[in-house]
Structure formats: C-alpha cells, structure tokens
Amino acid sequence: MQYDVIIVGGSFAGLSAAMQLARARRRVLLIDAARPRNRYAAHSHGFLGQDGVPPHEITARARAQLARYPTLAFLDGEAVQAAPLGGGFEVSMADGQRASGARLILATGMRDELPPLPGLQERWGQTVLHCPYCHGYEVADGPLGVMAAHPMSAHQAMLLPDWGPTTYFTQGRFEPTPEEAGHFERRGVRVERSPIVRLRGDAPALSGAVLADGRQVPLQALFVASRTHMASPLAMQLGCAFDEGAQGPVIRVDELKQTTIPGVYAAGDAATPMSNATLASASGVMAGICAHRSLVLS
C-alpha cells in the first residue's frame, strides 16, 4: 500500500505526529521498534496531564486512541533502510517488509552512551539521571552530585542546588572556569577534584560514590550527561545534514521540522539538543502538520 506519510518512531514525537495526520484523514503508517529512549525511566515527569505516569502507559494510551482512526496503520518492528523512490520514499524493515510513502517523518530518537564508570548503566533513569527538570523533584533534599562529562556539566551543577545540596565532580578533566567557580560559590556548590571510581549501594539504589583517593561521598542521586548517538541510521542513509549539539549530533531541521532532504521531516530527540517529553511531543505535532501542509500545497 502507498501511504501519504510514513512515521518511523512510536514514542512521544512519532505518536504526536501521527495524531495530526490521522485527524487530517491521511493514509499513515507508524513504524515502531519499541525501544524508546525513556524506557529506563519508571515515570514521566513535567509532562502536562501526564505527570508521574510511566512512559509505556502514556504511549499505550496514545496508541489505543490512534487505533480508532481508520486511515492509520501500525507496523511493529525495526526500520533498517530508507531511500528515495518515485518522488517519495521506501522504508525497508529488518524482516524484509517494505512500505512506501510520499513523505517521511523521522522520530527515531537517540541512544545514550554513558561514561565508562561501572555502575552507571544499571542505575540509569533511576538514581543516575540526566535532567533535573525531569527527575530532580523526586530526589530533592538529599545529597546530589554532578559527574562532569563535558563542558556544559558545570551549567547543570549551577542549576541543581534548587533541588538539593550539590557536589560537582570534575573527574580531573572539567575544571570550572573562574566565572563558573564564582557561580558555584554563590550557589553553595562544592567542587570535588578527586575522580569518582565506583558507586555504592544496591543498584538501582545509590548511597554514595567512592573517590580515587579512597574517600566516600554520600549521594542520593548522580546527574551525568551522556554522549548521544542516532538510534537509527535512516537519516544518514537519506543524506540529511546534521548539527553538532552539546552531547552529540542532531538532525538539522528548519522551523517547519523539514530536514535538508525535501519531503523528509524530523522530530523529537533526534532533531533537537534539548530532550524533554513535552518538547518531543510538540515537535511531533509540528512535523505532522507541516508534512500534511506539504502534501496539500505540492
């Protein structure tokens, strides 16, 4: 079947794009590999109307709502290749299935690469966190840490004292600038220069960090910036341009969520350096609307 729009990615951005297009009564295929970036988080926070709801419940509810629209179809599986075809695009699945559409929306998300410290991965999304706006309230008032992983880590340490007493671990690599040190002093951020070498507590719980000099620092949560990578190769295969974000490359889009390849749109974490459920959903809405407009006006 020829679709008007194929959406790759079934989390907040992809589902939001699908809703706009289904309500416009366009033929839409939503492909979902069921590996959302937020699968490590027990609850979604800061998302209006969904605060405290597990992410998988939000997406399940959205899929149930979308299933009522007769022009939308779901395809569960991994899209492994995308290529131009006859003025549109063909998407190939890992199991050999193929689908074609006039427009393509990439809501493929990101993959997080954590620093090489034992104990981080098994606590990721629980007590090792990336965003104080998403998770800070739940760990407030306990001892908090920021493990520096890139130059923007100092900025995160400036924010964190609003949630609890904060220690900034330079890891011997990211010494605060004089200006940052001044902010730290005003905000009460403690600077620790001996690197963290091990985490304490029965994962996913966290009770503290062991430093290279043998000292132990109590911690209730540790904030760490990951290095991000595209979760899917489709944008690269299609030749989309990328911009370098603070944590990794993102797909370049304009204000209409159009990539540098005509007919290909991108939304969600793959197309912005700021990861947030509300922002992902909003960008999906914009991508869906703009893809529809391009069909109408072409």
Phi, psi and omega in degrees: 000139176270125181258155172289316182219133169254130177248126177253114182122119187246031175260207191301317182291311182296318179295322179293321176295318181298322181299316181296317184287322177296321179289339173275003176064033175268152177284116188232138171244124177252116180260130185224121177274355176060039174231061183293151180299329184274013184293344180274347182269133181286330184218152174261133182233152178079006181261112188307125180083352182232016185297126179086001180271134177303138182305321182292333176287323178297313182291325178295319178295319180295319179296321178296322178292318180293330182296344179282348181267119190289344182268003181251135177237148177253143173226110181272124182154181184258124172278124186248347181207143175222141182207152175298146179205113173054043181085355176230220185215146174245135179244129179253140182261162180298331181271006177098347177295153178225150176216149180232150181208157180287329179229158182225129175246122179263110175239051194275349173075188184237160170244131183266131173249114182274157175303153185282065177241123179303137177099347180289311188298317183288350177252358185299129180086355181244295178237348167254117196231165181246336191222117178293332178291329179278324190227355186297322183300324184286343179244016185296149175080347174272170177291127184242152179226154171239117176268109186297129178232345174200172187301335180281354180299327179296324177298319178297321179295330176292326181285324196295331180301343174294342179256336180173169179300131194238137171244132178258117180264112183288340185058021179071012186232327189238074178291133178296143174290166177305321179295315178296320179299324177295318176297317179302315181298316180292330183266356179077024179279126177273137180256127179241120185264344175283124187294149169289131178244343182200150177255149181248152179113155179280107183304139011275004176292156179223129178244341180174181180235141174260129183265165182298332180271008176094346179289157178240136180242122178293139179216138171264331177205150179235125179263130185222134174271126178276164165271130185255146178227154174300132178282347182222148179273001190299316182298321178292318179300323182281347180087019178296144175281154180235152169247151180270114176272180182297330185247352181161176183290148173230151179292131180284126177227158174266190184292346178261008181068018176278130175282185178283356175256115181306133179091352179250124179246159179219145183211162178083198186301331181293342186238018177207144177283352181253113182262124182195139184300316181295316180296322178297313180298316181298320180291328175294319176303312181296318180297319180296314180297315184289326175296319177297314180300321181294327177292319182292319189267357182284000000 
